[in-house]
Amino acid sequence: MAGGVRSGTDENGDSDACEKADTDADLWTVVGAYAALIRVPNLCTAPPDVILGAALVAAVGSDPQPGTVGGLAGCSVLLYAAGTTLNDAFDAPVDARERPERPIPSGRVSRRAAFALGIALLLVAVAFAGVVAGGPGAVAAGLIALAIVAYDGLLKGTAAGFLAMGATRGLNVVLGTTAAGSALLESPTRLLAVPAVVTGYIAAVTFMAARETEGGNRGAVSVAAAGAVAAALAVGWYLVTVGPSRLETAVALVFTAAFCWWVGRPLRAAHADPVPSTVGPAVGACILGLVLLDAAFAAATGLRWGLAAGVFLVPAVGLSRVFDVT
């Protein structure tokens, strides 16, 4: 009898252990699916935009507080997650043919849940920006939300769509300027040019990404490469215009050189053989490379700004080893 009791206990214990293992596996499957949906590595590229925006207004005498900058950086992460989620929700029919491994067409996340999550993230981000930075912050975040919905739902694949996608990142820089209680429009023209450069660069990368699955489209890769070159040259123009210290100039140039190296290698490979297996990594490298571009501009205001932006490349690269960027 005693032996029978022990045997039953062991069997129940084994059963419970198996059930727990199955539950844990299911949980991690769900977590992994949503992590892929929101492009976890890419989330790390959003805060550097905000840090750059704060650096821009700091360059003209404003004093953005760290807590406010951090709060707006959090808003930018929510907005980016909303953008990628809604992107996949709208693209689900196309992805079923071209990217069946993505969370929605693979059945790991329902399309309805993705729409609900994306809209919720947008609303929370705009509300949170208003709490953190008042009216200017809410307006900037609201404009980003509008650009996201316009790109994902209406303009994708068009010239206006590429600009809308670029504008989400340029406006993300503007969001950072509201950390000082005012928008970038009140600042000198040379500072207005910086979010415009970010907009143009991301628009060019988006043009390449839109043709990622086609193959043989060397022209799209050339557009992205031209955008990267123009962005690097813009850093040089900005340094001449702003006139930072020698150390700040040196650090900004190091970040610029790192940016050119980071995006140059995969872009050359994609240009030489423009197939999905080379264009995809080039798109991913260009997205992560924005961190270095932000850091280059920010370093012109001060080393702490440049380093604060540039450090986000570390978690972005680490997470990209586990999750897809594009």
Secondary structure, 3 states (H helix, E strand, C coil): CHHHHHHHHHHHHHHHHHHHHHHHHHHHHHHHHHHHHCCHHHHCCHHHHHHHHHHHHHCCCCCCCHHHHHHHHHHHHHHHHHHHHHHHHHHHHHHHHHCCCCCCCCCCCCHHHHHHHHHHHHHHHHHHHHHHHHHHHHHHHHHHHHHHHHHHHHHCCCHHHHHHHHHHHHHHHHHHHHHHCCCHHHCCHHHHHHHHHHHHHHHHHHHHHCCCCCCCCHHHHHHHHHHHHHHHHHHHHHHHHHCCCHHHHHHHHHHHHHHHHHHHHHHHHHHHCCCHHHHHHHHHHHHHHHHHHHHHHHHCCCHHHHHHHHCCHHHHHHHHCCCCCC
